[in-house]
Amino acid sequence: MNPTLAGREPKRGHGRLQLLLIIGVVLGPMLLASAMYRFGFWVPQSRSYDGVLIANGLDRAAIGVTTAAAERRWELLVTAPQGCDAQCRELVYLARQINIGLAREAARASHALASATPLDEAYEQRLRREYPQLQRHALDAGVYARNPEAPAAPQLWIVDPHGNLVLRYDAGANGKAILDDLKYLLKISQIG
């Protein structure tokens, strides 16, 4: 018999307590986070974006926008379900200015117009002359009207490179706030 070990009696509960603490440290935060999500407590009410978040996985097709070929870039999409009136023209201008405002990140984004009705000839000529990079898409007014996320007035949408709708702004939106939102999305994005 070993005389140094003979006097000590091992503690039975000590190992169990350590195991419970390890399990608690690992599972506790997961259970707390799940409960916070499920029951909505301790969730911050502030937000870091200015537009209306489209968080239900809708894509361009859900609002009636059809594209010929999908580009792998972020897009500032202006929708005009009832023709391109003064508000629509303001949003088209704003989309281009925001794209320019991205500076060195401008190549990661584009701007586009989707109109349900043909544009008048004078504005069409102006777009060709002053907005050479503006992409044009078809807009199905029937599909657009059935979507609850799509108001009847002209809107500016931020669309991700996969074609998913991310944020929506109406005609009175602040261009600086939209630019800040898009810069933040480009900063955290691994795509486009």
N, C-alpha and C positions, 0 to 999 in steps of 0.2 A: 504494500500500500504506500502511496505517495503522501508524505506528511504535509506538504504544502497545500494539496487539494482536499485533503480529508476534512479540514475545518470549515470549508465554504459550502454553503448550500445554495444551489442555483435558484434564482427567482423565476417562478413559473409565469407570472402575469406580465413581466417586463417585455418579453418578446411579442406577446399578443398586443400590448399597447402600442409598440412600434409599428406593427403591421396595420393596426387600425388608423394610426396617424398617417402612414404612407397612403393608404387607400383614401382617407379623407382629404389629403392634400391633392391627390390626383382627381378624384371624383367630385369633390366639393365645388370647385369653380365650374365644372361642366353642368352640374345640377343647378347651380345658381343661374348660370347663363340661360339654360333651358327654361327655367321658371320665369326669368325676366322676359324672355321672348314670348312665352305662352300667355302670361298674365299681364304683361305690359307695365310692370313697375320698374322704377329707377331708369326709365328710358328717357334720354334728353329730348326735350321738345323743340330745341333749336335745330336749325338746319344750315348747311353751308352752301346751298345753291339758291338761285333766285327764281328759276322757272318752275313749272309744274312737272314733277317727276312722273314718268311713265314706267312704273315698276312691274308691269304685268306681262312682259315679254312680247309686246306687240311689235310687228315689223312694218315696213312701208306698205306692204300689201293689205294690212288691216285697215289702213286709211285710204285705200284705193289708188295708191301710187305704184305705177308699173315702170320698171327701168329696163333698158335694153341689156346692159351689161353691168354687173355689180363691181364697183371700184372698191378697193380695199383701203378706203380713206374715210375719215370722219366727214360728215356732210351737214351743212346748214341748209335745210330744206324749207322753202317757202311754199305753203299750200294756199291756193286761191280757188275755193270751191264754186264761187259765183262770179268769176272773172277777176281780172287784176285791176282793182280800183286804186284810189290814192293810198289807202293803207297797205295794200299789197306792194305797190311800187316803193313805198317807204321801207318795207321789210326786205325787198330785194336789194335796195341800196345798203341797208344795214347789214345784211348777210355778206355782201362784198366787203364792206368796211371792216367787219369783224375778221374776215379771212385775211385781209391785208394787215390788220392789227396783230395777227399771230406772229408776224415778223419771220424769224428763221423756222418756225414750226408751220408756216403757211402751206408748205407742200404736203403736210399730213391731213389737210382738210380741203374741202371744195364747197361751192355754193350752187344751189339748184332751185328751179322754179317748177312747180307742178300746178298747172291750171286746168280746170274742167272745161273752160270755153276758150276758143281761139282769141288771141290778143289782137287789138286793133293794129293796123299796119304801121302807123307812125311809131307806136311803142315797140313793136317787133323790130323795126329798123334801128331804133335807139339801142335796144338790147344787143343786137348784133354788133353795133358800132362801139358802144361804151362798156359792154360786159362780155367780152369775147370768151371768157372762161366759164360763163354761166351755163350750167347743164340744164337741159329741159326734159321733163318727165310728163307722162300722161297722168291725169287724175280722173278716176271714176267717181263722179259726184254721188251716185247712189250708194256705193260702198262707204264713201266718206261720211255721208249723212247718217248711216246706220251705226257708226262707231261713237260711243258715248264720250270718248277721249278727244274727239275732234269737233270743236266749236264751228259754227257756220262762218264766222269771220276769218279773214286771212290769218295764218299762224306761221310762226317760225319754229322749226323743230331741229333739235340736234339728234343726228342719226349716227350710230356707231358703224364701224367698218363691216359688220355682219348684217347691216340693214335694220337693226333694232332701234326703235324709238327710245330716246333717253330722256330728253327734256322738251317742254313745249312753252312757247312764249306768245303772247298776243301782241297786237300792233303797238301798244303803248309801252312796251318793255324798254328797259334801260340798256343801251348797247354796251356800256362798260361792264355791267353785271353779266351780260351774256358772254362777253369776251373772257371775263374772269372764270365763269363756269367752264367754258370750253378749254381754257388753258389748264385748269385743274384736271379736267378729264384727260387731256393729252398727257399731262404729267404722270398720272397714275396708271395710264393705259399701257398694256403690253402689246396692243394690236394697233394697226394703222399707222 
